[in-house]
Amino acid sequence: MSENHHSDNIFKAFKDLEFKETISHQCGVTMNDSVEARAIAELMATKPGIRVTYMPAMIRIDGEGRIEFKMDEIAETLGREMTPHLFEISTSTHYGRMVMLDENTVVLFGNMEEAMAFE
């Protein structure tokens, strides 16, 4: 099991939230638990700065600043083709700006200024 594997509850009760007037550069995806989602999570858990959280029926992948998903790496882990379009179907929702750089690379940006360079 990867040191980045995380299964604790990442959600807090409203009363325990602390509100700050700062900008977060976090980004991430939430996926319905599936064969594809598990392959993506398994691969991403090996990457530095990535936190993977397994919940009942869902998997979250969170990072700071930027998360890069390589379709060829996911395909190798999955054992079959993965395209950016199939990847988007596998990710139920995301936060941050999602940009398809090319047919092999999907990037989530937490820093909107960095994402603007790809508009």
Secondary structure, DSSP 8 states (H G I E B T S, - for coil): --TTEE-S-----GGG----S----EEEEEEESSHHHHHHHHHHTTSTT-EEEEETTEEEEEEESEEEEEHHHHHHHHTS---HHHHHHHEEEEESEEEEEETTEEEEES-HHHHHTT-
